[in-house]
């Protein structure tokens, strides 16, 4: 929610926690909290922006044989097969 305003953050918190915790927050409280923790928020955003990507397994390539192949007489027969190559 980097571009969310105080009203939308307050609405989201109220929808999520008001029923269970019986407490709501207002726009002023959200604004004051954001001001109080401004530097920490900037550090976390910078850390997320420059984070090293996680290692993902090697991409698998799916190959597909054409759905119809001609026979010796020129008649097309339907066949389908796919396999994975690494």
N, CA, C and O of each residue as an XYZ file, in Angstrom:
344
protein
N       0.817     -1.187      0.000
C       0.000      0.000      0.000
C       0.867      1.259      0.000
O       0.635      2.161      0.805
N       1.849      1.336     -0.877
C       2.722      2.507     -0.844
C       2.018      3.797     -1.257
O       2.411      4.875     -0.811
N       1.002      3.713     -2.087
C       0.328      4.912     -2.559
C      -1.011      5.134     -1.865
O      -1.766      6.022     -2.261
N      -1.318      4.352     -0.848
C      -2.589      4.493     -0.151
C      -2.543      5.700      0.776
O      -1.511      6.003      1.374
N      -3.663      6.371      0.881
C      -3.759      7.515      1.769
C      -4.174      7.075      3.164
O      -4.428      5.898      3.419
N      -4.234      8.054      4.057
C      -4.581      7.762      5.455
C      -5.996      7.205      5.579
O      -6.249      6.328      6.405
N      -6.919      7.713      4.758
C      -8.304      7.242      4.835
C      -8.412      5.777      4.428
O      -9.078      4.990      5.101
N      -7.758      5.409      3.327
C      -7.861      4.022      2.872
C      -7.151      3.070      3.833
O      -7.623      1.954      4.048
N      -6.029      3.487      4.414
C      -5.345      2.643      5.398
C      -6.222      2.459      6.627
O      -6.322      1.354      7.159
N      -6.863      3.539      7.084
C      -7.759      3.440      8.234
C      -8.936      2.514      7.925
O      -9.317      1.693      8.759
N      -9.511      2.645      6.729
C     -10.633      1.775      6.346
C     -10.223      0.310      6.319
O     -10.959     -0.552      6.798
N      -9.053      0.028      5.761
C      -8.580     -1.356      5.680
C      -8.351     -1.931      7.075
O      -8.749     -3.059      7.362
N      -7.703     -1.144      7.945
C      -7.466     -1.615      9.316
C      -8.777     -1.839     10.051
O      -8.927     -2.826     10.772
N      -9.722     -0.933      9.874
C     -11.006     -1.087     10.547
C     -11.764     -2.313     10.047
O     -12.373     -3.033     10.838
N     -11.729     -2.550      8.741
C     -12.396     -3.742      8.205
C     -11.747     -5.014      8.713
O     -12.423     -6.009      8.973
N     -10.435     -4.975      8.852
C      -9.712     -6.193      9.228
C      -9.766     -6.474     10.733
O      -9.903     -7.631     11.131
N      -9.660     -5.449     11.569
C      -9.489     -5.676     13.002
C     -10.647     -5.213     13.879
O     -10.671     -5.565     15.059
N     -11.594     -4.456     13.377
C     -12.630     -3.881     14.236
C     -13.509     -4.953     14.865
O     -13.878     -4.832     16.033
N     -13.845     -5.975     14.136
C     -14.747     -6.998     14.666
C     -14.081     -7.840     15.752
O     -14.719     -8.177     16.750
N     -12.820     -8.177     15.569
C     -12.158     -9.057     16.529
C     -11.614     -8.304     17.733
O     -11.672     -8.807     18.856
N     -11.085     -7.100     17.513
C     -10.442     -6.367     18.615
C     -11.330     -5.292     19.221
O     -10.964     -4.681     20.224
N     -12.494     -5.055     18.622
C     -13.454     -4.052     19.116
C     -12.846     -2.657     19.212
O     -13.228     -1.876     20.085
N     -11.900     -2.332     18.321
C     -11.249     -1.025     18.300
C     -11.161     -0.569     16.847
O     -10.894     -1.369     15.950
N     -11.388      0.722     16.626
C     -11.222      1.279     15.287
C     -10.159      2.371     15.332
O      -9.852      2.914     16.393
N      -9.604      2.680     14.168
C      -8.609      3.750     14.073
C      -9.144      4.826     13.147
O      -9.966      4.556     12.271
N      -8.674      6.041     13.346
C      -9.091      7.169     12.524
C      -7.963      7.633     11.617
O      -6.824      7.176     11.718
N      -8.315      8.556     10.726
C      -7.318      9.089      9.784
C      -6.193      9.817     10.514
O      -5.031      9.735     10.116
N      -6.544     10.527     11.579
C      -5.536     11.287     12.316
C      -4.517     10.360     12.966
O      -3.316     10.626     12.924
N      -4.997      9.270     13.567
C      -4.090      8.304     14.193
C      -3.156      7.696     13.154
O      -1.961      7.541     13.404
N      -3.702      7.352     11.988
C      -2.880      6.763     10.920
C      -1.830      7.769     10.469
O      -0.670      7.403     10.277
N      -2.216      9.029     10.297
C      -1.277     10.053      9.842
C      -0.156     10.267     10.859
O       1.014     10.368     10.491
N      -0.521     10.335     12.126
C       0.492     10.534     13.169
C       1.439      9.343     13.264
O       2.641      9.512     13.472
N       0.896      8.148     13.111
C       1.733      6.943     13.151
C       2.686      6.906     11.962
O       3.856      6.553     12.110
N       2.190      7.270     10.788
C       3.056      7.308      9.606
C       4.153      8.359      9.761
O       5.295      8.126      9.364
N       3.816      9.501     10.329
C       4.831     10.534     10.559
C       5.874     10.067     11.572
O       7.068     10.313     11.402
N       5.416      9.396     12.619
C       6.322      8.942     13.665
C       7.306      7.896     13.144
O       8.455      7.850     13.583
N       6.864      7.069     12.223
C       7.696      5.971     11.724
C       8.151      6.211     10.285
O       8.393      5.256      9.547
N       8.267      7.454      9.886
C       8.595      7.791      8.507
C       9.945      7.223      8.077
O      10.051      6.643      6.996
N      10.962      7.379      8.893
C      12.290      6.893      8.518
C      12.310      5.375      8.392
O      12.918      4.838      7.465
N      11.653      4.679      9.313
C      11.611      3.207      9.251
C      10.904      2.741      7.984
O      11.314      1.756      7.370
N       9.855      3.437      7.593
C       9.123      3.088      6.378
C      10.009      3.291      5.149
O      10.007      2.466      4.236
N      10.766      4.394      5.129
C      11.675      4.644      4.008
C      12.743      3.560      3.911
O      13.072      3.107      2.815
N      13.285      3.146      5.051
C      14.320      2.101      5.052
C      13.741      0.785      4.536
O      14.377      0.103      3.734
N      12.542      0.424      4.988
C      11.929     -0.828      4.533
C      11.613     -0.796      3.042
O      11.813     -1.790      2.346
N      11.119      0.343      2.546
C      10.835      0.456      1.109
C      12.111      0.323      0.288
O      12.121     -0.338     -0.751
N      13.193      0.957      0.759
C      14.473      0.867      0.058
C      14.976     -0.569      0.056
O      15.491     -1.055     -0.952
N      14.821     -1.249      1.198
C      15.272     -2.637      1.310
C      14.476     -3.539      0.372
O      15.043     -4.430     -0.261
N      13.169     -3.316      0.278
C      12.344     -4.117     -0.630
C      12.684     -3.824     -2.092
O      12.708     -4.727     -2.928
N      12.948     -2.545     -2.386
C      13.246     -2.160     -3.767
C      14.549     -2.775     -4.258
O      14.644     -3.192     -5.413
N      15.550     -2.834     -3.389
C      16.863     -3.326     -3.780
C      17.126     -4.757     -3.318
O      18.279     -5.183     -3.243
N      16.084     -5.488     -3.014
C      16.260     -6.854     -2.528
C      16.774     -7.760     -3.644
O      16.408     -7.606     -4.809
N      17.614     -8.691     -3.268
C      18.130     -9.662     -4.220
C      17.027    -10.673     -4.521
O      16.395    -11.182     -3.595
N      16.786    -10.970     -5.783
C      15.722    -11.913     -6.114
C      16.031    -13.313     -5.578
O      17.190    -13.717     -5.481
N      14.981    -14.029     -5.238
C      15.164    -15.378     -4.708
C      15.541    -16.327     -5.842
O      15.202    -16.093     -7.002
N      16.240    -17.387     -5.494
C      16.605    -18.383     -6.485
C      15.372    -19.195     -6.858
O      14.641    -19.675     -5.991
N      15.160    -19.338     -8.135
C      14.043    -20.135     -8.626
C      14.613    -21.340     -9.358
O      15.719    -21.270     -9.895
N      13.876    -22.441     -9.387
C      14.391    -23.592    -10.110
C      14.550    -23.286    -11.602
O      13.904    -22.390    -12.144
N      15.400    -24.032    -12.224
C      15.679    -23.837    -13.637
C      14.409    -23.972    -14.457
O      13.590    -24.861    -14.224
N      14.260    -23.084    -15.410
C      13.056    -23.125    -16.240
C      12.994    -24.423    -17.026
O      13.996    -24.890    -17.567
N      11.813    -24.988    -17.078
C      11.585    -26.176    -17.880
C      10.962    -25.736    -19.200
O      10.107    -24.850    -19.224
N      11.382    -26.339    -20.269
C      10.880    -25.982    -21.588
C       9.918    -27.073    -22.037
O      10.278    -28.247    -22.127
N       8.703    -26.662    -22.314
C       7.710    -27.621    -22.807
C       7.762    -27.603    -24.328
O       7.720    -26.540    -24.948
N       7.853    -28.782    -24.922
C       7.841    -28.875    -26.372
C       6.542    -29.531    -26.803
O       6.023    -30.417    -26.123
N       6.043    -29.105    -27.899
C       4.766    -29.597    -28.376
C       4.930    -30.104    -29.797
O       5.463    -29.403    -30.657
N       4.474    -31.312    -30.038
C       4.467    -31.861    -31.393
C       3.201    -31.363    -32.070
O       2.148    -31.265    -31.439
N       3.304    -31.054    -33.339
C       2.147    -30.510    -34.047
C       0.953    -31.457    -33.934
O       1.132    -32.675    -33.928
N      -0.244    -30.922    -33.846
C      -1.417    -31.758    -33.618
C      -1.805    -32.637    -34.797
O      -2.617    -33.547    -34.625
N      -1.263    -32.406    -35.977
C      -1.596    -33.263    -37.120
C      -0.330    -33.473    -37.943
O       0.392    -32.522    -38.242
N      -0.068    -34.729    -38.305
C       1.124    -35.040    -39.101
C       0.696    -35.812    -40.351
O      -0.203    -36.651    -40.294
N       1.336    -35.524    -41.456
C       0.960    -36.241    -42.683
C       1.541    -37.663    -42.694
O       2.641    -37.902    -42.197
N       0.788    -38.583    -43.261
C       1.275    -39.949    -43.442
C       1.888    -40.066    -44.833
O       2.015    -39.074    -45.551
N       2.266    -41.282    -45.206
C       2.873    -41.513    -46.516
C       1.896    -41.154    -47.634
O       2.303    -40.637    -48.674
N       0.607    -41.428    -47.421
C      -0.404    -41.142    -48.445
C      -0.834    -39.673    -48.436
O      -1.621    -39.256    -49.286
N      -0.334    -38.900    -47.501
C      -0.722    -37.489    -47.439
C      -1.922    -37.236    -46.543
O      -2.401    -36.106    -46.457
N      -2.411    -38.269    -45.876
C      -3.557    -38.107    -44.983
C      -3.033    -37.613    -43.625
O      -2.029    -38.110    -43.115
N      -3.717    -36.654    -43.070
C      -3.311    -36.132    -41.770
C      -3.944    -36.946    -40.639
O      -5.154    -37.172    -40.615
N      -3.110    -37.371    -39.720
C      -3.626    -38.037    -38.527
C      -3.340    -37.146    -37.318
O      -2.307    -36.482    -37.228
N      -4.285    -37.162    -36.410
C      -4.132    -36.326    -35.237
C      -3.289    -37.055    -34.198
O      -3.523    -38.221    -33.881
N      -2.322    -36.344    -33.688
C      -1.512    -36.888    -32.618
C      -1.122    -35.726    -31.719
O      -0.950    -34.600    -32.185
N      -0.989    -35.995    -30.471
C      -0.555    -34.930    -29.589
C       0.355    -35.530    -28.527
O       0.068    -36.577    -27.946
N       1.414    -34.862    -28.305
C       2.352    -35.304    -27.273
C       3.158    -34.100    -26.826
O       3.489    -33.216    -27.616
N       3.455    -34.091    -25.581
C       4.333    -33.038    -25.097
C       5.249    -33.649    -24.045
O       4.883    -34.607    -23.365
N       6.417    -33.096    -23.925
C       7.344    -33.579    -22.922
C       8.156    -32.409    -22.416
O       8.145    -31.321    -22.991
N       8.840    -32.652    -21.357
C       9.623    -31.603    -20.714
C      11.093    -31.881    -20.974
O      11.577    -32.999    -20.801
N      11.791    -30.828    -21.396
C      13.241    -30.956    -21.522
C      13.893    -30.000    -20.534
O      13.389    -28.900    -20.306
N      14.972    -30.400    -19.966
C      15.647    -29.543    -18.988
C      16.931    -29.017    -19.547
O      17.642    -28.275    -18.869
